[in-house]
Amino acid sequence: MNNRHERRRSEALQRTKRYQRYRDLEADGIVPNRVTLSRWMRDHGFPRAVKLGPNTVAWKTAEVEAWLTERERASDCAKKPPAP
């Protein structure tokens, strides 16, 4: 029964955490500062922000996670030596 409650809580958190503000990205260790974030968006394919209000932007959590996964894959491929 405990697992069912944990699963529901996890699903609820995922639904409510559809967007991440800059402070969330920074707190999670994804970006070190705003300049790097701007450069990643411009040069490295980091997802573009979504405007949620007149003074509020955020990034879709699923897009950020996909970008991180892709970077990990690219990094893993670069580390592997070529096949003989």
Chimera marker file (.cmm) of the C-alpha trace (Angstrom):
<marker_set name="trace">
<marker id="1" x="0.000" y="0.000" z="0.000" r="1" g="1" b="0" radius="0.5"/>
<marker id="2" x="2.870" y="2.341" z="0.730" r="1" g="1" b="0" radius="0.5"/>
<marker id="3" x="4.247" y="1.937" z="-2.797" r="1" g="1" b="0" radius="0.5"/>
<marker id="4" x="0.909" y="2.959" z="-4.277" r="1" g="1" b="0" radius="0.5"/>
<marker id="5" x="0.946" y="6.184" z="-2.252" r="1" g="1" b="0" radius="0.5"/>
<marker id="6" x="4.542" y="6.886" z="-3.210" r="1" g="1" b="0" radius="0.5"/>
<marker id="7" x="3.708" y="6.296" z="-6.877" r="1" g="1" b="0" radius="0.5"/>
<marker id="8" x="0.736" y="8.666" z="-6.686" r="1" g="1" b="0" radius="0.5"/>
<marker id="9" x="2.868" y="11.315" z="-4.992" r="1" g="1" b="0" radius="0.5"/>
<marker id="10" x="5.587" y="10.933" z="-7.613" r="1" g="1" b="0" radius="0.5"/>
<marker id="11" x="3.049" y="11.219" z="-10.425" r="1" g="1" b="0" radius="0.5"/>
<marker id="12" x="1.518" y="14.298" z="-8.803" r="1" g="1" b="0" radius="0.5"/>
<marker id="13" x="4.922" y="15.926" z="-8.472" r="1" g="1" b="0" radius="0.5"/>
<marker id="14" x="5.681" y="15.200" z="-12.106" r="1" g="1" b="0" radius="0.5"/>
<marker id="15" x="2.409" y="16.814" z="-13.177" r="1" g="1" b="0" radius="0.5"/>
<marker id="16" x="3.052" y="19.916" z="-11.098" r="1" g="1" b="0" radius="0.5"/>
<marker id="17" x="6.701" y="20.141" z="-12.121" r="1" g="1" b="0" radius="0.5"/>
<marker id="18" x="6.044" y="20.532" z="-15.839" r="1" g="1" b="0" radius="0.5"/>
<marker id="19" x="8.069" y="23.733" z="-15.897" r="1" g="1" b="0" radius="0.5"/>
<marker id="20" x="11.306" y="24.820" z="-14.273" r="1" g="1" b="0" radius="0.5"/>
<marker id="21" x="12.169" y="28.422" z="-13.572" r="1" g="1" b="0" radius="0.5"/>
<marker id="22" x="15.767" y="29.618" z="-13.734" r="1" g="1" b="0" radius="0.5"/>
<marker id="23" x="16.209" y="29.237" z="-9.981" r="1" g="1" b="0" radius="0.5"/>
<marker id="24" x="15.115" y="25.577" z="-10.294" r="1" g="1" b="0" radius="0.5"/>
<marker id="25" x="17.667" y="24.918" z="-13.036" r="1" g="1" b="0" radius="0.5"/>
<marker id="26" x="20.346" y="26.554" z="-10.936" r="1" g="1" b="0" radius="0.5"/>
<marker id="27" x="19.344" y="24.754" z="-7.712" r="1" g="1" b="0" radius="0.5"/>
<marker id="28" x="19.350" y="21.386" z="-9.521" r="1" g="1" b="0" radius="0.5"/>
<marker id="29" x="22.893" y="22.047" z="-10.752" r="1" g="1" b="0" radius="0.5"/>
<marker id="30" x="21.849" y="22.125" z="-14.405" r="1" g="1" b="0" radius="0.5"/>
<marker id="31" x="23.110" y="25.636" z="-15.157" r="1" g="1" b="0" radius="0.5"/>
<marker id="32" x="25.772" y="27.583" z="-13.259" r="1" g="1" b="0" radius="0.5"/>
<marker id="33" x="24.644" y="31.083" z="-14.303" r="1" g="1" b="0" radius="0.5"/>
<marker id="34" x="22.454" y="33.075" z="-16.703" r="1" g="1" b="0" radius="0.5"/>
<marker id="35" x="25.264" y="33.794" z="-19.161" r="1" g="1" b="0" radius="0.5"/>
<marker id="36" x="25.960" y="30.092" z="-19.620" r="1" g="1" b="0" radius="0.5"/>
<marker id="37" x="22.240" y="29.403" z="-19.978" r="1" g="1" b="0" radius="0.5"/>
<marker id="38" x="21.981" y="32.015" z="-22.749" r="1" g="1" b="0" radius="0.5"/>
<marker id="39" x="25.012" y="30.551" z="-24.519" r="1" g="1" b="0" radius="0.5"/>
<marker id="40" x="23.633" y="27.016" z="-24.271" r="1" g="1" b="0" radius="0.5"/>
<marker id="41" x="20.320" y="28.167" z="-25.769" r="1" g="1" b="0" radius="0.5"/>
<marker id="42" x="22.118" y="30.032" z="-28.544" r="1" g="1" b="0" radius="0.5"/>
<marker id="43" x="24.872" y="27.548" z="-29.404" r="1" g="1" b="0" radius="0.5"/>
<marker id="44" x="24.142" y="24.150" z="-27.899" r="1" g="1" b="0" radius="0.5"/>
<marker id="45" x="20.460" y="23.448" z="-28.424" r="1" g="1" b="0" radius="0.5"/>
<marker id="46" x="19.252" y="24.022" z="-24.875" r="1" g="1" b="0" radius="0.5"/>
<marker id="47" x="15.447" y="24.353" z="-24.994" r="1" g="1" b="0" radius="0.5"/>
<marker id="48" x="14.001" y="27.828" z="-25.371" r="1" g="1" b="0" radius="0.5"/>
<marker id="49" x="12.101" y="29.340" z="-22.479" r="1" g="1" b="0" radius="0.5"/>
<marker id="50" x="8.319" y="29.516" z="-22.497" r="1" g="1" b="0" radius="0.5"/>
<marker id="51" x="6.737" y="32.785" z="-21.431" r="1" g="1" b="0" radius="0.5"/>
<marker id="52" x="4.267" y="32.042" z="-18.629" r="1" g="1" b="0" radius="0.5"/>
<marker id="53" x="3.414" y="35.627" z="-17.779" r="1" g="1" b="0" radius="0.5"/>
<marker id="54" x="4.523" y="39.200" z="-18.412" r="1" g="1" b="0" radius="0.5"/>
<marker id="55" x="7.655" y="38.791" z="-16.260" r="1" g="1" b="0" radius="0.5"/>
<marker id="56" x="7.898" y="35.011" z="-15.995" r="1" g="1" b="0" radius="0.5"/>
<marker id="57" x="9.698" y="32.505" z="-18.188" r="1" g="1" b="0" radius="0.5"/>
<marker id="58" x="10.311" y="28.825" z="-17.566" r="1" g="1" b="0" radius="0.5"/>
<marker id="59" x="11.609" y="25.755" z="-19.351" r="1" g="1" b="0" radius="0.5"/>
<marker id="60" x="9.615" y="22.601" z="-19.976" r="1" g="1" b="0" radius="0.5"/>
<marker id="61" x="10.972" y="19.916" z="-17.680" r="1" g="1" b="0" radius="0.5"/>
<marker id="62" x="10.600" y="17.172" z="-20.301" r="1" g="1" b="0" radius="0.5"/>
<marker id="63" x="12.596" y="19.200" z="-22.864" r="1" g="1" b="0" radius="0.5"/>
<marker id="64" x="15.367" y="19.939" z="-20.349" r="1" g="1" b="0" radius="0.5"/>
<marker id="65" x="15.570" y="16.255" z="-19.389" r="1" g="1" b="0" radius="0.5"/>
<marker id="66" x="15.706" y="15.225" z="-23.060" r="1" g="1" b="0" radius="0.5"/>
<marker id="67" x="18.496" y="17.728" z="-23.693" r="1" g="1" b="0" radius="0.5"/>
<marker id="68" x="20.478" y="16.413" z="-20.716" r="1" g="1" b="0" radius="0.5"/>
<marker id="69" x="19.996" y="12.822" z="-21.872" r="1" g="1" b="0" radius="0.5"/>
<marker id="70" x="21.209" y="13.710" z="-25.356" r="1" g="1" b="0" radius="0.5"/>
<marker id="71" x="24.297" y="15.432" z="-23.944" r="1" g="1" b="0" radius="0.5"/>
<marker id="72" x="25.055" y="12.365" z="-21.824" r="1" g="1" b="0" radius="0.5"/>
<marker id="73" x="24.729" y="10.130" z="-24.898" r="1" g="1" b="0" radius="0.5"/>
<marker id="74" x="26.981" y="12.394" z="-26.943" r="1" g="1" b="0" radius="0.5"/>
<marker id="75" x="29.521" y="12.432" z="-24.125" r="1" g="1" b="0" radius="0.5"/>
<marker id="76" x="29.457" y="8.628" z="-23.853" r="1" g="1" b="0" radius="0.5"/>
<marker id="77" x="29.971" y="8.268" z="-27.604" r="1" g="1" b="0" radius="0.5"/>
<marker id="78" x="32.925" y="10.641" z="-27.528" r="1" g="1" b="0" radius="0.5"/>
<marker id="79" x="34.589" y="8.616" z="-24.735" r="1" g="1" b="0" radius="0.5"/>
<marker id="80" x="34.363" y="5.269" z="-26.530" r="1" g="1" b="0" radius="0.5"/>
<marker id="81" x="37.428" y="4.357" z="-28.571" r="1" g="1" b="0" radius="0.5"/>
<marker id="82" x="36.831" y="3.600" z="-32.244" r="1" g="1" b="0" radius="0.5"/>
<marker id="83" x="36.286" y="-0.056" z="-33.134" r="1" g="1" b="0" radius="0.5"/>
<marker id="84" x="39.395" y="-1.745" z="-34.591" r="1" g="1" b="0" radius="0.5"/>
<link id1="1" id2="2" r="1" g="1" b="0" radius="0.2"/>
<link id1="2" id2="3" r="1" g="1" b="0" radius="0.2"/>
<link id1="3" id2="4" r="1" g="1" b="0" radius="0.2"/>
<link id1="4" id2="5" r="1" g="1" b="0" radius="0.2"/>
<link id1="5" id2="6" r="1" g="1" b="0" radius="0.2"/>
<link id1="6" id2="7" r="1" g="1" b="0" radius="0.2"/>
<link id1="7" id2="8" r="1" g="1" b="0" radius="0.2"/>
<link id1="8" id2="9" r="1" g="1" b="0" radius="0.2"/>
<link id1="9" id2="10" r="1" g="1" b="0" radius="0.2"/>
<link id1="10" id2="11" r="1" g="1" b="0" radius="0.2"/>
<link id1="11" id2="12" r="1" g="1" b="0" radius="0.2"/>
<link id1="12" id2="13" r="1" g="1" b="0" radius="0.2"/>
<link id1="13" id2="14" r="1" g="1" b="0" radius="0.2"/>
<link id1="14" id2="15" r="1" g="1" b="0" radius="0.2"/>
<link id1="15" id2="16" r="1" g="1" b="0" radius="0.2"/>
<link id1="16" id2="17" r="1" g="1" b="0" radius="0.2"/>
<link id1="17" id2="18" r="1" g="1" b="0" radius="0.2"/>
<link id1="18" id2="19" r="1" g="1" b="0" radius="0.2"/>
<link id1="19" id2="20" r="1" g="1" b="0" radius="0.2"/>
<link id1="20" id2="21" r="1" g="1" b="0" radius="0.2"/>
<link id1="21" id2="22" r="1" g="1" b="0" radius="0.2"/>
<link id1="22" id2="23" r="1" g="1" b="0" radius="0.2"/>
<link id1="23" id2="24" r="1" g="1" b="0" radius="0.2"/>
<link id1="24" id2="25" r="1" g="1" b="0" radius="0.2"/>
<link id1="25" id2="26" r="1" g="1" b="0" radius="0.2"/>
<link id1="26" id2="27" r="1" g="1" b="0" radius="0.2"/>
<link id1="27" id2="28" r="1" g="1" b="0" radius="0.2"/>
<link id1="28" id2="29" r="1" g="1" b="0" radius="0.2"/>
<link id1="29" id2="30" r="1" g="1" b="0" radius="0.2"/>
<link id1="30" id2="31" r="1" g="1" b="0" radius="0.2"/>
<link id1="31" id2="32" r="1" g="1" b="0" radius="0.2"/>
<link id1="32" id2="33" r="1" g="1" b="0" radius="0.2"/>
<link id1="33" id2="34" r="1" g="1" b="0" radius="0.2"/>
<link id1="34" id2="35" r="1" g="1" b="0" radius="0.2"/>
<link id1="35" id2="36" r="1" g="1" b="0" radius="0.2"/>
<link id1="36" id2="37" r="1" g="1" b="0" radius="0.2"/>
<link id1="37" id2="38" r="1" g="1" b="0" radius="0.2"/>
<link id1="38" id2="39" r="1" g="1" b="0" radius="0.2"/>
<link id1="39" id2="40" r="1" g="1" b="0" radius="0.2"/>
<link id1="40" id2="41" r="1" g="1" b="0" radius="0.2"/>
<link id1="41" id2="42" r="1" g="1" b="0" radius="0.2"/>
<link id1="42" id2="43" r="1" g="1" b="0" radius="0.2"/>
<link id1="43" id2="44" r="1" g="1" b="0" radius="0.2"/>
<link id1="44" id2="45" r="1" g="1" b="0" radius="0.2"/>
<link id1="45" id2="46" r="1" g="1" b="0" radius="0.2"/>
<link id1="46" id2="47" r="1" g="1" b="0" radius="0.2"/>
<link id1="47" id2="48" r="1" g="1" b="0" radius="0.2"/>
<link id1="48" id2="49" r="1" g="1" b="0" radius="0.2"/>
<link id1="49" id2="50" r="1" g="1" b="0" radius="0.2"/>
<link id1="50" id2="51" r="1" g="1" b="0" radius="0.2"/>
<link id1="51" id2="52" r="1" g="1" b="0" radius="0.2"/>
<link id1="52" id2="53" r="1" g="1" b="0" radius="0.2"/>
<link id1="53" id2="54" r="1" g="1" b="0" radius="0.2"/>
<link id1="54" id2="55" r="1" g="1" b="0" radius="0.2"/>
<link id1="55" id2="56" r="1" g="1" b="0" radius="0.2"/>
<link id1="56" id2="57" r="1" g="1" b="0" radius="0.2"/>
<link id1="57" id2="58" r="1" g="1" b="0" radius="0.2"/>
<link id1="58" id2="59" r="1" g="1" b="0" radius="0.2"/>
<link id1="59" id2="60" r="1" g="1" b="0" radius="0.2"/>
<link id1="60" id2="61" r="1" g="1" b="0" radius="0.2"/>
<link id1="61" id2="62" r="1" g="1" b="0" radius="0.2"/>
<link id1="62" id2="63" r="1" g="1" b="0" radius="0.2"/>
<link id1="63" id2="64" r="1" g="1" b="0" radius="0.2"/>
<link id1="64" id2="65" r="1" g="1" b="0" radius="0.2"/>
<link id1="65" id2="66" r="1" g="1" b="0" radius="0.2"/>
<link id1="66" id2="67" r="1" g="1" b="0" radius="0.2"/>
<link id1="67" id2="68" r="1" g="1" b="0" radius="0.2"/>
<link id1="68" id2="69" r="1" g="1" b="0" radius="0.2"/>
<link id1="69" id2="70" r="1" g="1" b="0" radius="0.2"/>
<link id1="70" id2="71" r="1" g="1" b="0" radius="0.2"/>
<link id1="71" id2="72" r="1" g="1" b="0" radius="0.2"/>
<link id1="72" id2="73" r="1" g="1" b="0" radius="0.2"/>
<link id1="73" id2="74" r="1" g="1" b="0" radius="0.2"/>
<link id1="74" id2="75" r="1" g="1" b="0" radius="0.2"/>
<link id1="75" id2="76" r="1" g="1" b="0" radius="0.2"/>
<link id1="76" id2="77" r="1" g="1" b="0" radius="0.2"/>
<link id1="77" id2="78" r="1" g="1" b="0" radius="0.2"/>
<link id1="78" id2="79" r="1" g="1" b="0" radius="0.2"/>
<link id1="79" id2="80" r="1" g="1" b="0" radius="0.2"/>
<link id1="80" id2="81" r="1" g="1" b="0" radius="0.2"/>
<link id1="81" id2="82" r="1" g="1" b="0" radius="0.2"/>
<link id1="82" id2="83" r="1" g="1" b="0" radius="0.2"/>
<link id1="83" id2="84" r="1" g="1" b="0" radius="0.2"/>
</marker_set>
